[in-house]
Amino acid sequence: MKYSFTPRGVCASRIEFELEDGIVRNLRFTRGCDGNAKGIGRLAEGMPAATLIEKLSGTDCGGKGTSCPDQLALALRAAMERQ
């Protein structure tokens, strides 16, 4: 199933991904740090959402209290709750 999430407090304006039996597919960030967003997408491809949530939750960027990885964890948690 496809999901779209609007992150808050970060440079990215949208996070889109698919979840197939709890596995992350086709992760894309709109805006944000291009290289980091692409890297996160490549690392996340094929990984269990639960593992990503565990590893990425609470990641801070420049003292903002959140980050694109942290926002991804929030998006994945929300998507899993909807399944």
Secondary structure, DSSP 8 states (H G I E B T S, - for coil): -EEEE--SSSSEEEEEEEEETTEEEEEEEEES-HHHHHHHHHHHTT-BHHHHHHHHTT--STTSS--HHHHHHHHHHHHHHH-
